[in-house]
Amino acid sequence: MSRKLVVVFLTMLVLVGAMGLKTVVTAHGDGSAIMANGAGPAPITPYKNGAGPAPITPYKNGAGPAPITPY
């Protein structure tokens, strides 16, 4: 057997084992979900800019001249 087939076989074996373990754990659980953040409050303004001012002209060209159309 080539190395690629061995790697694919071992990868599939690990995935099948992980799915089986997940099935066993969820079958014996009480249905509660574990959350990563826990009981902490949600952020008030999650998408607010930082302390810097907003850019005045964000899409302005640099110091070089505008390109000339070739045709």
CHARMM internal coordinates of N, CA and C (Angstrom, degrees):
IC EDIT
DIST 1 N 1 CA 1.4537
DIST 1 CA 1 C 1.5297
ANGL 1 N 1 CA 1 C 108.45
DIST 1 C 2 N 1.2978
ANGL 1 CA 1 C 2 N 115.34
DIHE 1 N 1 CA 1 C 2 N 141.89
DIST 2 N 2 CA 1.4596
ANGL 1 C 2 N 2 CA 117.62
DIHE 1 CA 1 C 2 N 2 CA -178.99
DIST 2 CA 2 C 1.5280
ANGL 2 N 2 CA 2 C 110.88
DIHE 1 C 2 N 2 CA 2 C -79.39
DIST 2 C 3 N 1.3138
ANGL 2 CA 2 C 3 N 114.87
DIHE 2 N 2 CA 2 C 3 N 168.36
DIST 3 N 3 CA 1.4711
ANGL 2 C 3 N 3 CA 119.73
DIHE 2 CA 2 C 3 N 3 CA -178.75
DIST 3 CA 3 C 1.5222
ANGL 3 N 3 CA 3 C 111.75
DIHE 2 C 3 N 3 CA 3 C -65.04
DIST 3 C 4 N 1.3294
ANGL 3 CA 3 C 4 N 116.37
DIHE 3 N 3 CA 3 C 4 N -36.86
DIST 4 N 4 CA 1.4709
ANGL 3 C 4 N 4 CA 119.30
DIHE 3 CA 3 C 4 N 4 CA -179.50
DIST 4 CA 4 C 1.5271
ANGL 4 N 4 CA 4 C 110.95
DIHE 3 C 4 N 4 CA 4 C -63.04
DIST 4 C 5 N 1.3227
ANGL 4 CA 4 C 5 N 116.37
DIHE 4 N 4 CA 4 C 5 N -41.94
DIST 5 N 5 CA 1.4613
ANGL 4 C 5 N 5 CA 119.16
DIHE 4 CA 4 C 5 N 5 CA 179.88
DIST 5 CA 5 C 1.5275
ANGL 5 N 5 CA 5 C 111.32
DIHE 4 C 5 N 5 CA 5 C -66.80
DIST 5 C 6 N 1.3125
ANGL 5 CA 5 C 6 N 116.82
DIHE 5 N 5 CA 5 C 6 N -35.89
DIST 6 N 6 CA 1.4665
ANGL 5 C 6 N 6 CA 120.31
DIHE 5 CA 5 C 6 N 6 CA 177.89
DIST 6 CA 6 C 1.5216
ANGL 6 N 6 CA 6 C 109.72
DIHE 5 C 6 N 6 CA 6 C -65.29
DIST 6 C 7 N 1.3299
ANGL 6 CA 6 C 7 N 117.15
DIHE 6 N 6 CA 6 C 7 N -43.39
DIST 7 N 7 CA 1.4665
ANGL 6 C 7 N 7 CA 120.78
DIHE 6 CA 6 C 7 N 7 CA 179.46
DIST 7 CA 7 C 1.5223
ANGL 7 N 7 CA 7 C 110.74
DIHE 6 C 7 N 7 CA 7 C -63.99
DIST 7 C 8 N 1.3324
ANGL 7 CA 7 C 8 N 116.99
DIHE 7 N 7 CA 7 C 8 N -43.48
DIST 8 N 8 CA 1.4650
ANGL 7 C 8 N 8 CA 120.21
DIHE 7 CA 7 C 8 N 8 CA 179.04
DIST 8 CA 8 C 1.5255
ANGL 8 N 8 CA 8 C 109.96
DIHE 7 C 8 N 8 CA 8 C -63.71
DIST 8 C 9 N 1.3100
ANGL 8 CA 8 C 9 N 117.02
DIHE 8 N 8 CA 8 C 9 N -42.71
DIST 9 N 9 CA 1.4625
ANGL 8 C 9 N 9 CA 120.31
DIHE 8 CA 8 C 9 N 9 CA -179.88
DIST 9 CA 9 C 1.5303
ANGL 9 N 9 CA 9 C 111.29
DIHE 8 C 9 N 9 CA 9 C -62.61
DIST 9 C 10 N 1.3340
ANGL 9 CA 9 C 10 N 117.67
DIHE 9 N 9 CA 9 C 10 N -45.58
DIST 10 N 10 CA 1.4613
ANGL 9 C 10 N 10 CA 120.37
DIHE 9 CA 9 C 10 N 10 CA 179.96
DIST 10 CA 10 C 1.5269
ANGL 10 N 10 CA 10 C 111.45
DIHE 9 C 10 N 10 CA 10 C -65.73
DIST 10 C 11 N 1.3098
ANGL 10 CA 10 C 11 N 116.59
DIHE 10 N 10 CA 10 C 11 N -37.55
DIST 11 N 11 CA 1.4718
ANGL 10 C 11 N 11 CA 120.07
DIHE 10 CA 10 C 11 N 11 CA 177.31
DIST 11 CA 11 C 1.5173
ANGL 11 N 11 CA 11 C 110.92
DIHE 10 C 11 N 11 CA 11 C -63.64
DIST 11 C 12 N 1.3137
ANGL 11 CA 11 C 12 N 116.86
DIHE 11 N 11 CA 11 C 12 N -45.20
DIST 12 N 12 CA 1.4659
ANGL 11 C 12 N 12 CA 120.22
DIHE 11 CA 11 C 12 N 12 CA 178.39
DIST 12 CA 12 C 1.5267
ANGL 12 N 12 CA 12 C 111.11
DIHE 11 C 12 N 12 CA 12 C -64.03
DIST 12 C 13 N 1.3157
ANGL 12 CA 12 C 13 N 116.36
DIHE 12 N 12 CA 12 C 13 N -37.30
DIST 13 N 13 CA 1.4603
ANGL 12 C 13 N 13 CA 120.10
DIHE 12 CA 12 C 13 N 13 CA 178.72
DIST 13 CA 13 C 1.5249
ANGL 13 N 13 CA 13 C 110.87
DIHE 12 C 13 N 13 CA 13 C -63.86
DIST 13 C 14 N 1.3325
ANGL 13 CA 13 C 14 N 117.40
DIHE 13 N 13 CA 13 C 14 N -41.96
DIST 14 N 14 CA 1.4638
ANGL 13 C 14 N 14 CA 121.20
DIHE 13 CA 13 C 14 N 14 CA 178.05
DIST 14 CA 14 C 1.5243
ANGL 14 N 14 CA 14 C 110.54
DIHE 13 C 14 N 14 CA 14 C -64.99
DIST 14 C 15 N 1.3264
ANGL 14 CA 14 C 15 N 116.93
DIHE 14 N 14 CA 14 C 15 N -42.65
DIST 15 N 15 CA 1.4692
ANGL 14 C 15 N 15 CA 119.61
DIHE 14 CA 14 C 15 N 15 CA -179.74
DIST 15 CA 15 C 1.5214
ANGL 15 N 15 CA 15 C 112.12
DIHE 14 C 15 N 15 CA 15 C -64.66
DIST 15 C 16 N 1.3228
ANGL 15 CA 15 C 16 N 117.11
DIHE 15 N 15 CA 15 C 16 N -42.34
DIST 16 N 16 CA 1.4702
ANGL 15 C 16 N 16 CA 120.39
DIHE 15 CA 15 C 16 N 16 CA 178.89
DIST 16 CA 16 C 1.5266
ANGL 16 N 16 CA 16 C 110.14
DIHE 15 C 16 N 16 CA 16 C -64.89
DIST 16 C 17 N 1.3315
ANGL 16 CA 16 C 17 N 117.00
DIHE 16 N 16 CA 16 C 17 N -39.50
DIST 17 N 17 CA 1.4657
ANGL 16 C 17 N 17 CA 119.75
DIHE 16 CA 16 C 17 N 17 CA 176.83
DIST 17 CA 17 C 1.5184
ANGL 17 N 17 CA 17 C 112.28
DIHE 16 C 17 N 17 CA 17 C -64.36
DIST 17 C 18 N 1.3321
ANGL 17 CA 17 C 18 N 116.79
DIHE 17 N 17 CA 17 C 18 N -39.68
DIST 18 N 18 CA 1.4648
ANGL 17 C 18 N 18 CA 119.87
DIHE 17 CA 17 C 18 N 18 CA 179.28
DIST 18 CA 18 C 1.5220
ANGL 18 N 18 CA 18 C 111.05
DIHE 17 C 18 N 18 CA 18 C -66.65
DIST 18 C 19 N 1.3274
ANGL 18 CA 18 C 19 N 117.16
DIHE 18 N 18 CA 18 C 19 N -39.92
DIST 19 N 19 CA 1.4690
ANGL 18 C 19 N 19 CA 119.66
DIHE 18 CA 18 C 19 N 19 CA 178.65
DIST 19 CA 19 C 1.5238
ANGL 19 N 19 CA 19 C 110.95
DIHE 18 C 19 N 19 CA 19 C -66.92
DIST 19 C 20 N 1.3185
ANGL 19 CA 19 C 20 N 116.51
DIHE 19 N 19 CA 19 C 20 N -37.69
DIST 20 N 20 CA 1.4620
ANGL 19 C 20 N 20 CA 119.42
DIHE 19 CA 19 C 20 N 20 CA 177.22
DIST 20 CA 20 C 1.5151
ANGL 20 N 20 CA 20 C 111.95
DIHE 19 C 20 N 20 CA 20 C -65.84
DIST 20 C 21 N 1.3243
ANGL 20 CA 20 C 21 N 116.55
DIHE 20 N 20 CA 20 C 21 N -41.23
DIST 21 N 21 CA 1.4680
ANGL 20 C 21 N 21 CA 120.24
DIHE 20 CA 20 C 21 N 21 CA 177.36
DIST 21 CA 21 C 1.5270
ANGL 21 N 21 CA 21 C 110.94
DIHE 20 C 21 N 21 CA 21 C -63.95
DIST 21 C 22 N 1.3203
ANGL 21 CA 21 C 22 N 116.68
DIHE 21 N 21 CA 21 C 22 N -40.17
DIST 22 N 22 CA 1.4736
ANGL 21 C 22 N 22 CA 120.34
DIHE 21 CA 21 C 22 N 22 CA 177.57
DIST 22 CA 22 C 1.5323
ANGL 22 N 22 CA 22 C 110.40
DIHE 21 C 22 N 22 CA 22 C -62.40
DIST 22 C 23 N 1.3119
ANGL 22 CA 22 C 23 N 116.50
DIHE 22 N 22 CA 22 C 23 N -41.00
DIST 23 N 23 CA 1.4669
ANGL 22 C 23 N 23 CA 119.89
DIHE 22 CA 22 C 23 N 23 CA 179.37
DIST 23 CA 23 C 1.5255
ANGL 23 N 23 CA 23 C 110.95
DIHE 22 C 23 N 23 CA 23 C -63.70
DIST 23 C 24 N 1.3107
ANGL 23 CA 23 C 24 N 116.96
DIHE 23 N 23 CA 23 C 24 N -42.20
DIST 24 N 24 CA 1.4652
ANGL 23 C 24 N 24 CA 120.47
DIHE 23 CA 23 C 24 N 24 CA 179.88
DIST 24 CA 24 C 1.5237
ANGL 24 N 24 CA 24 C 110.57
DIHE 23 C 24 N 24 CA 24 C -65.61
DIST 24 C 25 N 1.3305
ANGL 24 CA 24 C 25 N 117.17
DIHE 24 N 24 CA 24 C 25 N -43.07
DIST 25 N 25 CA 1.4678
ANGL 24 C 25 N 25 CA 120.55
DIHE 24 CA 24 C 25 N 25 CA -178.08
DIST 25 CA 25 C 1.5118
ANGL 25 N 25 CA 25 C 111.12
DIHE 24 C 25 N 25 CA 25 C -66.52
DIST 25 C 26 N 1.3360
ANGL 25 CA 25 C 26 N 117.68
DIHE 25 N 25 CA 25 C 26 N -43.38
DIST 26 N 26 CA 1.4696
ANGL 25 C 26 N 26 CA 119.65
DIHE 25 CA 25 C 26 N 26 CA -178.79
DIST 26 CA 26 C 1.5326
ANGL 26 N 26 CA 26 C 111.34
DIHE 25 C 26 N 26 CA 26 C -71.27
DIST 26 C 27 N 1.3202
ANGL 26 CA 26 C 27 N 118.04
DIHE 26 N 26 CA 26 C 27 N -27.45
DIST 27 N 27 CA 1.4649
ANGL 26 C 27 N 27 CA 119.59
DIHE 26 CA 26 C 27 N 27 CA 179.13
DIST 27 CA 27 C 1.5220
ANGL 27 N 27 CA 27 C 111.22
DIHE 26 C 27 N 27 CA 27 C -71.03
DIST 27 C 28 N 1.3303
ANGL 27 CA 27 C 28 N 117.49
DIHE 27 N 27 CA 27 C 28 N -30.87
DIST 28 N 28 CA 1.4658
ANGL 27 C 28 N 28 CA 120.68
DIHE 27 CA 27 C 28 N 28 CA -178.33
DIST 28 CA 28 C 1.5223
ANGL 28 N 28 CA 28 C 112.95
DIHE 27 C 28 N 28 CA 28 C -97.94
DIST 28 C 29 N 1.3257
ANGL 28 CA 28 C 29 N 117.94
DIHE 28 N 28 CA 28 C 29 N 2.82
DIST 29 N 29 CA 1.4627
ANGL 28 C 29 N 29 CA 120.31
DIHE 28 CA 28 C 29 N 29 CA -179.70
DIST 29 CA 29 C 1.5185
ANGL 29 N 29 CA 29 C 111.77
DIHE 28 C 29 N 29 CA 29 C -83.95
DIST 29 C 30 N 1.3371
ANGL 29 CA 29 C 30 N 115.83
DIHE 29 N 29 CA 29 C 30 N 172.53
DIST 30 N 30 CA 1.4638
ANGL 29 C 30 N 30 CA 120.50
DIHE 29 CA 29 C 30 N 30 CA 179.57
DIST 30 CA 30 C 1.5259
ANGL 30 N 30 CA 30 C 112.01
DIHE 29 C 30 N 30 CA 30 C -99.50
DIST 30 C 31 N 1.3208
ANGL 30 CA 30 C 31 N 118.47
DIHE 30 N 30 CA 30 C 31 N 7.89
DIST 31 N 31 CA 1.4565
ANGL 30 C 31 N 31 CA 121.75
DIHE 30 CA 30 C 31 N 31 CA 176.38
DIST 31 CA 31 C 1.5101
ANGL 31 N 31 CA 31 C 114.81
DIHE 30 C 31 N 31 CA 31 C 91.35
DIST 31 C 32 N 1.3237
ANGL 31 CA 31 C 32 N 118.85
DIHE 31 N 31 CA 31 C 32 N -4.05
DIST 32 N 32 CA 1.4546
ANGL 31 C 32 N 32 CA 119.99
DIHE 31 CA 31 C 32 N 32 CA -179.86
DIST 32 CA 32 C 1.5223
ANGL 32 N 32 CA 32 C 109.71
DIHE 31 C 32 N 32 CA 32 C -80.57
DIST 32 C 33 N 1.3206
ANGL 32 CA 32 C 33 N 115.68
DIHE 32 N 32 CA 32 C 33 N 145.28
DIST 33 N 33 CA 1.4551
ANGL 32 C 33 N 33 CA 121.09
DIHE 32 CA 32 C 33 N 33 CA -179.77
DIST 33 CA 33 C 1.5215
ANGL 33 N 33 CA 33 C 109.69
DIHE 32 C 33 N 33 CA 33 C -101.17
DIST 33 C 34 N 1.2999
ANGL 33 CA 33 C 34 N 116.49
DIHE 33 N 33 CA 33 C 34 N 142.96
DIST 34 N 34 CA 1.4602
ANGL 33 C 34 N 34 CA 121.07
DIHE 33 CA 33 C 34 N 34 CA 176.74
DIST 34 CA 34 C 1.5233
ANGL 34 N 34 CA 34 C 107.99
DIHE 33 C 34 N 34 CA 34 C -95.84
DIST 34 C 35 N 1.3179
ANGL 34 CA 34 C 35 N 116.49
DIHE 34 N 34 CA 34 C 35 N 124.49
DIST 35 N 35 CA 1.4524
ANGL 34 C 35 N 35 CA 120.26
DIHE 34 CA 34 C 35 N 35 CA -179.17
DIST 35 CA 35 C 1.5282
ANGL 35 N 35 CA 35 C 109.25
DIHE 34 C 35 N 35 CA 35 C -100.62
DIST 35 C 36 N 1.3295
ANGL 35 CA 35 C 36 N 115.82
DIHE 35 N 35 CA 35 C 36 N 145.06
DIST 36 N 36 CA 1.4577
ANGL 35 C 36 N 36 CA 120.22
DIHE 35 CA 35 C 36 N 36 CA -176.55
DIST 36 CA 36 C 1.5229
ANGL 36 N 36 CA 36 C 111.53
DIHE 35 C 36 N 36 CA 36 C -72.41
DIST 36 C 37 N 1.3415
ANGL 36 CA 36 C 37 N 118.09
DIHE 36 N 36 CA 36 C 37 N -37.45
DIST 37 N 37 CA 1.4549
ANGL 36 C 37 N 37 CA 120.51
DIHE 36 CA 36 C 37 N 37 CA -175.71
DIST 37 CA 37 C 1.5181
ANGL 37 N 37 CA 37 C 112.84
DIHE 36 C 37 N 37 CA 37 C -80.99
DIST 37 C 38 N 1.3001
ANGL 37 CA 37 C 38 N 117.45
DIHE 37 N 37 CA 37 C 38 N -19.71
DIST 38 N 38 CA 1.4507
ANGL 37 C 38 N 38 CA 119.67
DIHE 37 CA 37 C 38 N 38 CA -178.87
DIST 38 CA 38 C 1.5141
ANGL 38 N 38 CA 38 C 111.88
DIHE 37 C 38 N 38 CA 38 C 76.22
DIST 38 C 39 N 1.3255
ANGL 38 CA 38 C 39 N 116.17
DIHE 38 N 38 CA 38 C 39 N -145.14
DIST 39 N 39 CA 1.4594
ANGL 38 C 39 N 39 CA 120.75
DIHE 38 CA 38 C 39 N 39 CA -173.98
DIST 39 CA 39 C 1.5220
ANGL 39 N 39 CA 39 C 112.65
DIHE 38 C 39 N 39 CA 39 C -96.87
DIST 39 C 40 N 1.3175
ANGL 39 CA 39 C 40 N 119.18
DIHE 39 N 39 CA 39 C 40 N 12.57
DIST 40 N 40 CA 1.4619
ANGL 39 C 40 N 40 CA 121.07
DIHE 39 CA 39 C 40 N 40 CA -179.15
DIST 40 CA 40 C 1.5230
ANGL 40 N 40 CA 40 C 111.80
DIHE 39 C 40 N 40 CA 40 C -67.36
DIST 40 C 41 N 1.3327
ANGL 40 CA 40 C 41 N 116.77
DIHE 40 N 40 CA 40 C 41 N 153.19
DIST 41 N 41 CA 1.4704
ANGL 40 C 41 N 41 CA 119.39
DIHE 40 CA 40 C 41 N 41 CA -179.35
DIST 41 CA 41 C 1.5256
ANGL 41 N 41 CA 41 C 110.93
DIHE 40 C 41 N 41 CA 41 C -72.57
DIST 41 C 42 N 1.3105
ANGL 41 CA 41 C 42 N 115.60
DIHE 41 N 41 CA 41 C 42 N 156.86
DIST 42 N 42 CA 1.4607
ANGL 41 C 42 N 42 CA 121.07
DIHE 41 CA 41 C 42 N 42 CA 176.52
DIST 42 CA 42 C 1.5198
ANGL 42 N 42 CA 42 C 109.10
DIHE 41 C 42 N 42 CA 42 C -73.59
DIST 42 C 43 N 1.3230
ANGL 42 CA 42 C 43 N 118.27
DIHE 42 N 42 CA 42 C 43 N 148.98
DIST 43 N 43 CA 1.4617
ANGL 42 C 43 N 43 CA 119.52
DIHE 42 CA 42 C 43 N 43 CA 178.59
DIST 43 CA 43 C 1.5274
ANGL 43 N 43 CA 43 C 111.29
DIHE 42 C 43 N 43 CA 43 C -65.29
DIST 43 C 44 N 1.3367
ANGL 43 CA 43 C 44 N 116.06
DIHE 43 N 43 CA 43 C 44 N 147.11
DIST 44 N 44 CA 1.4617
ANGL 43 C 44 N 44 CA 120.72
DIHE 43 CA 43 C 44 N 44 CA -175.53
DIST 44 CA 44 C 1.5225
ANGL 44 N 44 CA 44 C 110.96
DIHE 43 C 44 N 44 CA 44 C -72.21
DIST 44 C 45 N 1.3252
ANGL 44 CA 44 C 45 N 117.29
DIHE 44 N 44 CA 44 C 45 N -52.86
DIST 45 N 45 CA 1.4575
ANGL 44 C 45 N 45 CA 120.81
DIHE 44 CA 44 C 45 N 45 CA 178.78
DIST 45 CA 45 C 1.5221
ANGL 45 N 45 CA 45 C 108.03
DIHE 44 C 45 N 45 CA 45 C -125.16
DIST 45 C 46 N 1.3195
ANGL 45 CA 45 C 46 N 118.28
DIHE 45 N 45 CA 45 C 46 N 86.68
DIST 46 N 46 CA 1.4601
ANGL 45 C 46 N 46 CA 119.62
DIHE 45 CA 45 C 46 N 46 CA -173.00
DIST 46 CA 46 C 1.5256
ANGL 46 N 46 CA 46 C 114.52
DIHE 45 C 46 N 46 CA 46 C -71.10
DIST 46 C 47 N 1.3385
ANGL 46 CA 46 C 47 N 118.62
DIHE 46 N 46 CA 46 C 47 N -22.54
DIST 47 N 47 CA 1.4548
ANGL 46 C 47 N 47 CA 119.81
DIHE 46 CA 46 C 47 N 47 CA -174.73
DIST 47 CA 47 C 1.5217
ANGL 47 N 47 CA 47 C 112.16
DIHE 46 C 47 N 47 CA 47 C -113.26
DIST 47 C 48 N 1.2953
ANGL 47 CA 47 C 48 N 117.66
DIHE 47 N 47 CA 47 C 48 N 25.10
DIST 48 N 48 CA 1.4523
ANGL 47 C 48 N 48 CA 121.37
DIHE 47 CA 47 C 48 N 48 CA -178.81
DIST 48 CA 48 C 1.5263
ANGL 48 N 48 CA 48 C 110.45
DIHE 47 C 48 N 48 CA 48 C -77.25
DIST 48 C 49 N 1.3381
ANGL 48 CA 48 C 49 N 116.35
DIHE 48 N 48 CA 48 C 49 N 145.06
DIST 49 N 49 CA 1.4565
ANGL 48 C 49 N 49 CA 120.16
DIHE 48 CA 48 C 49 N 49 CA 176.36
DIST 49 CA 49 C 1.5123
ANGL 49 N 49 CA 49 C 109.78
DIHE 48 C 49 N 49 CA 49 C -67.01
DIST 49 C 50 N 1.3151
ANGL 49 CA 49 C 50 N 115.75
DIHE 49 N 49 CA 49 C 50 N 162.47
DIST 50 N 50 CA 1.4514
ANGL 49 C 50 N 50 CA 120.70
DIHE 49 CA 49 C 50 N 50 CA 177.91
DIST 50 CA 50 C 1.5174
ANGL 50 N 50 CA 50 C 111.03
DIHE 49 C 50 N 50 CA 50 C -74.97
DIST 50 C 51 N 1.3351
ANGL 50 CA 50 C 51 N 116.45
DIHE 50 N 50 CA 50 C 51 N -154.82
DIST 51 N 51 CA 1.4550
ANGL 50 C 51 N 51 CA 121.01
DIHE 50 CA 50 C 51 N 51 CA -175.76
DIST 51 CA 51 C 1.5251
ANGL 51 N 51 CA 51 C 112.41
DIHE 50 C 51 N 51 CA 51 C -81.43
DIST 51 C 52 N 1.3266
ANGL 51 CA 51 C 52 N 118.20
DIHE 51 N 51 CA 51 C 52 N -14.90
DIST 52 N 52 CA 1.4553
ANGL 51 C 52 N 52 CA 120.42
DIHE 51 CA 51 C 52 N 52 CA -178.35
DIST 52 CA 52 C 1.5226
ANGL 52 N 52 CA 52 C 111.82
DIHE 51 C 52 N 52 CA 52 C -74.55
DIST 52 C 53 N 1.3304
ANGL 52 CA 52 C 53 N 116.95
DIHE 52 N 52 CA 52 C 53 N 154.44
DIST 53 N 53 CA 1.4741
ANGL 52 C 53 N 53 CA 119.18
DIHE 52 CA 52 C 53 N 53 CA 178.38
DIST 53 CA 53 C 1.5238
ANGL 53 N 53 CA 53 C 110.83
DIHE 52 C 53 N 53 CA 53 C -72.85
DIST 53 C 54 N 1.3054
ANGL 53 CA 53 C 54 N 115.55
DIHE 53 N 53 CA 53 C 54 N 157.98
DIST 54 N 54 CA 1.4510
ANGL 53 C 54 N 54 CA 120.23
DIHE 53 CA 53 C 54 N 54 CA 177.14
DIST 54 CA 54 C 1.5281
ANGL 54 N 54 CA 54 C 108.80
DIHE 53 C 54 N 54 CA 54 C -70.71
DIST 54 C 55 N 1.3262
ANGL 54 CA 54 C 55 N 118.70
DIHE 54 N 54 CA 54 C 55 N 146.60
DIST 55 N 55 CA 1.4617
ANGL 54 C 55 N 55 CA 119.73
DIHE 54 CA 54 C 55 N 55 CA -179.72
DIST 55 CA 55 C 1.5311
ANGL 55 N 55 CA 55 C 111.24
DIHE 54 C 55 N 55 CA 55 C -66.44
DIST 55 C 56 N 1.3273
ANGL 55 CA 55 C 56 N 115.28
DIHE 55 N 55 CA 55 C 56 N 143.33
DIST 56 N 56 CA 1.4674
ANGL 55 C 56 N 56 CA 120.19
DIHE 55 CA 55 C 56 N 56 CA -176.56
DIST 56 CA 56 C 1.5250
ANGL 56 N 56 CA 56 C 110.65
DIHE 55 C 56 N 56 CA 56 C -76.01
DIST 56 C 57 N 1.3249
ANGL 56 CA 56 C 57 N 117.06
DIHE 56 N 56 CA 56 C 57 N -52.68
DIST 57 N 57 CA 1.4631
ANGL 56 C 57 N 57 CA 121.10
DIHE 56 CA 56 C 57 N 57 CA 178.43
DIST 57 CA 57 C 1.5198
ANGL 57 N 57 CA 57 C 107.69
DIHE 56 C 57 N 57 CA 57 C -127.67
DIST 57 C 58 N 1.3048
ANGL 57 CA 57 C 58 N 118.15
DIHE 57 N 57 CA 57 C 58 N 88.75
DIST 58 N 58 CA 1.4636
ANGL 57 C 58 N 58 CA 119.89
DIHE 57 CA 57 C 58 N 58 CA -172.78
DIST 58 CA 58 C 1.5242
ANGL 58 N 58 CA 58 C 114.49
DIHE 57 C 58 N 58 CA 58 C -70.40
DIST 58 C 59 N 1.3335
ANGL 58 CA 58 C 59 N 118.95
DIHE 58 N 58 CA 58 C 59 N -22.29
DIST 59 N 59 CA 1.4605
ANGL 58 C 59 N 59 CA 120.40
DIHE 58 CA 58 C 59 N 59 CA -175.14
DIST 59 CA 59 C 1.5256
ANGL 59 N 59 CA 59 C 112.56
DIHE 58 C 59 N 59 CA 59 C -112.89
DIST 59 C 60 N 1.3179
ANGL 59 CA 59 C 60 N 117.18
DIHE 59 N 59 CA 59 C 60 N 25.85
DIST 60 N 60 CA 1.4567
ANGL 59 C 60 N 60 CA 121.40
DIHE 59 CA 59 C 60 N 60 CA -178.96
DIST 60 CA 60 C 1.5249
ANGL 60 N 60 CA 60 C 109.77
DIHE 59 C 60 N 60 CA 60 C -77.04
DIST 60 C 61 N 1.3416
ANGL 60 CA 60 C 61 N 116.44
DIHE 60 N 60 CA 60 C 61 N 145.67
DIST 61 N 61 CA 1.4542
ANGL 60 C 61 N 61 CA 120.70
DIHE 60 CA 60 C 61 N 61 CA 176.46
DIST 61 CA 61 C 1.5104
ANGL 61 N 61 CA 61 C 110.03
DIHE 60 C 61 N 61 CA 61 C -67.03
DIST 61 C 62 N 1.3192
ANGL 61 CA 61 C 62 N 115.65
DIHE 61 N 61 CA 61 C 62 N 163.08
DIST 62 N 62 CA 1.4549
ANGL 61 C 62 N 62 CA 120.25
DIHE 61 CA 61 C 62 N 62 CA 177.34
DIST 62 CA 62 C 1.5191
ANGL 62 N 62 CA 62 C 111.35
DIHE 61 C 62 N 62 CA 62 C -77.00
DIST 62 C 63 N 1.3317
ANGL 62 CA 62 C 63 N 117.09
DIHE 62 N 62 CA 62 C 63 N -152.48
DIST 63 N 63 CA 1.4532
ANGL 62 C 63 N 63 CA 121.28
DIHE 62 CA 62 C 63 N 63 CA -175.68
DIST 63 CA 63 C 1.5164
ANGL 63 N 63 CA 63 C 112.27
DIHE 62 C 63 N 63 CA 63 C -82.04
DIST 63 C 64 N 1.3220
ANGL 63 CA 63 C 64 N 118.42
DIHE 63 N 63 CA 63 C 64 N -14.01
DIST 64 N 64 CA 1.4582
ANGL 63 C 64 N 64 CA 120.71
DIHE 63 CA 63 C 64 N 64 CA -177.95
DIST 64 CA 64 C 1.5192
ANGL 64 N 64 CA 64 C 111.62
DIHE 63 C 64 N 64 CA 64 C -74.30
DIST 64 C 65 N 1.3417
ANGL 64 CA 64 C 65 N 117.00
DIHE 64 N 64 CA 64 C 65 N 161.26
DIST 65 N 65 CA 1.4696
ANGL 64 C 65 N 65 CA 120.30
DIHE 64 CA 64 C 65 N 65 CA 178.73
DIST 65 CA 65 C 1.5256
ANGL 65 N 65 CA 65 C 111.05
DIHE 64 C 65 N 65 CA 65 C -71.79
DIST 65 C 66 N 1.2894
ANGL 65 CA 65 C 66 N 116.70
DIHE 65 N 65 CA 65 C 66 N 161.19
DIST 66 N 66 CA 1.4505
ANGL 65 C 66 N 66 CA 122.10
DIHE 65 CA 65 C 66 N 66 CA 177.72
DIST 66 CA 66 C 1.5381
ANGL 66 N 66 CA 66 C 108.88
DIHE 65 C 66 N 66 CA 66 C -67.60
DIST 66 C 67 N 1.3249
ANGL 66 CA 66 C 67 N 118.41
DIHE 66 N 66 CA 66 C 67 N 145.30
DIST 67 N 67 CA 1.4664
ANGL 66 C 67 N 67 CA 119.54
DIHE 66 CA 66 C 67 N 67 CA -179.19
DIST 67 CA 67 C 1.5322
ANGL 67 N 67 CA 67 C 111.97
DIHE 66 C 67 N 67 CA 67 C -67.79
DIST 67 C 68 N 1.3256
ANGL 67 CA 67 C 68 N 115.85
DIHE 67 N 67 CA 67 C 68 N 146.17
DIST 68 N 68 CA 1.4572
ANGL 67 C 68 N 68 CA 121.62
DIHE 67 CA 67 C 68 N 68 CA 178.02
DIST 68 CA 68 C 1.5303
ANGL 68 N 68 CA 68 C 107.41
DIHE 67 C 68 N 68 CA 68 C -92.36
DIST 68 C 69 N 1.3078
ANGL 68 CA 68 C 69 N 117.96
DIHE 68 N 68 CA 68 C 69 N 138.98
DIST 69 N 69 CA 1.4543
ANGL 68 C 69 N 69 CA 120.74
DIHE 68 CA 68 C 69 N 69 CA -179.21
DIST 69 CA 69 C 1.5267
ANGL 69 N 69 CA 69 C 109.15
DIHE 68 C 69 N 69 CA 69 C -70.83
DIST 69 C 70 N 1.3458
ANGL 69 CA 69 C 70 N 118.34
DIHE 69 N 69 CA 69 C 70 N 128.93
DIST 70 N 70 CA 1.4692
ANGL 69 C 70 N 70 CA 120.27
DIHE 69 CA 69 C 70 N 70 CA -174.56
DIST 70 CA 70 C 1.5224
ANGL 70 N 70 CA 70 C 113.80
DIHE 69 C 70 N 70 CA 70 C -72.65
DIST 70 C 71 N 1.3263
ANGL 70 CA 70 C 71 N 120.14
DIHE 70 N 70 CA 70 C 71 N -22.27
DIST 71 N 71 CA 1.4628
ANGL 70 C 71 N 71 CA 120.38
DIHE 70 CA 70 C 71 N 71 CA -178.17
DIST 71 CA 71 C 1.4959
ANGL 71 N 71 CA 71 C 111.01
DIHE 70 C 71 N 71 CA 71 C -124.42
END
COOR INIT
IC SEED 1 N 1 CA 1 C
IC BUILD
